[in-house]
Amino acid sequence: KGGYERRLNNEVYIFFKCHLVPNEVHDAINNCEMSYNDFMSAYNDGRGFEVQFDNVEGECGRKHFAWRHLIEHPMKYLFFGSPLTATLTNNRLFDDAWDVNYIHHIFLQMARECWGDAYASAALLSAYLGRKGMSKPKKGLSKAC
């Protein structure tokens, strides 16, 4: 209730607007006050964060997300913040990569990180095509698709 459907890469997602519910663990992470061991303990215990969905009142409008679940199922839930107003550039990603195969590998890894974000994907694709056009495949290696 209250969400709308949207298709990304032939997958149907339901979009909801929500905001983070403040909690101690989240604040400790943001303030760099949580040690690695404390985080791993919280991770293993199923702790995470809560969101409050807009237009849904009370406990029914809250959902807890465990970090473990999000990491083990990264494409099940996608979280987006406010749209970026600054120009995105990914040119520095490819600074040390002159081989077409390596450039393609970097592109694939980063594309998974910004999947679903049209602006970030477009900036990444632009940087990838620009660098790919400047590079030459090494002898003995097949050109990446």
N, C-alpha and C positions, 0 to 999 in steps of 0.2 A: 504494500500500500504506500503510495506517495512517490514511488520511483518511476523511472521511465526506461524503456528498452532502447538499447543502442547496439549496433553491430560493429565489431572490430575484427578484421581478418576472418570474416565468416563465423565468428563466435558471437552469440547473443549475451550481452551483459545488461544488468539492471543497475541504473545509476541512481544514487541517493545523495542528497546533500547532508553533510553531518559535520560535527566538530569534535575535537578531542575533549574528553572529560579529564580534568586535572587529577593527577594522582602522584604519590610520593616517588614511585619508581621512575615514572616518566620524567619528572623534574630532576631526579638524581642523574639520569642519563644525560639530559640536556645540559646540566651544569657540570658534567664530567666528574661527578662525585661518586660514581659507582665503579667498583673494581671489576676486573674481568671475572674473577671468581664469583662475585655477587651476581653479576649478570648471568653467568652460566647456571647458577643455582635458580634464579628466577626463570630462566629459559627452560630448565629441566622440570621445574614445578608447574609449568603451564601458565605462568604469569605473563602479562602483556600490557595491553592498554584497552580502554573503553572509548567508544564514540557514542554521541547522542545524535540521533537522526533528527533533522529539522522536520517540523510538521507532525511529529509523533511525541506525545506527552508521556511522562513517567517512565517506569522501568521497562515498559514494552518498547520504548524508543531507544533503549540502550543495547549495545552489543559489545561483548568482550572478545578481543582477538588475541590469542596467545602467539608470542613471537615464534615459537616452535612450529605452529601450524602454518603461519605465513611463510616461513622459510622453506618448509617442506612442500608447500603448495603455492609457489609464487605466482601462478597465473589464475588462481581461483578468485582472489580479491586484488583489485588494483586501486590504489589510493592516489589521488591527485590533489595537489595544493592549488593555491591561487595561480592563475596564469602568469607566466613571467612577462615582465614588461621590457626587460633588457634583451639585447640581441644575443642570440646563442651562437657560439662558435666552437667547433670541435677540431679546428685545424691543428692544434697542438697535439692531439691524440696520435697523429701520424708522423710526428717529427722524426722519430728514429726508424721509421719503416720505409724502406725503399723497394722491397720485394713485393710484387703484386699479391702473392699468396699470403704474406704476413699482413698486408694492408686489409685484405679481405677477411682474414681471421679477426683482426681488431674490430672491423665493422660489424661482423656477426655478433661478437660478444657485447658490444655496446648497443646494438639494435635491440637486444633482449632487455636491456636496462631501460630504454625509453619507449618500449612498445606501447602503443595506445596514445602517446602524446604527439600530436601532429606537428607541433612546432619543433620539438626536440628531434623528432625523426627526420624532418626536412633539413634541419641544420646538420645532422649527422650525415645524411645522404649527400648533401652538398660538399661537405669536407671530404667524404670518401671518394666521390667522383672526381673532385679536384686533384687529390693526391694520386688516385689511380691513373689519371691521365698523364701525370708527370713521371710515373715509374715505368720500369721495364722489367719483364720477368727474367730471372737468372737462367742461364743456360742449364739445360738438364731438368728444369722444373716445368711442369705443365702450368698453363695460365689458369687462374682461378675463374670459376663461373661467376 
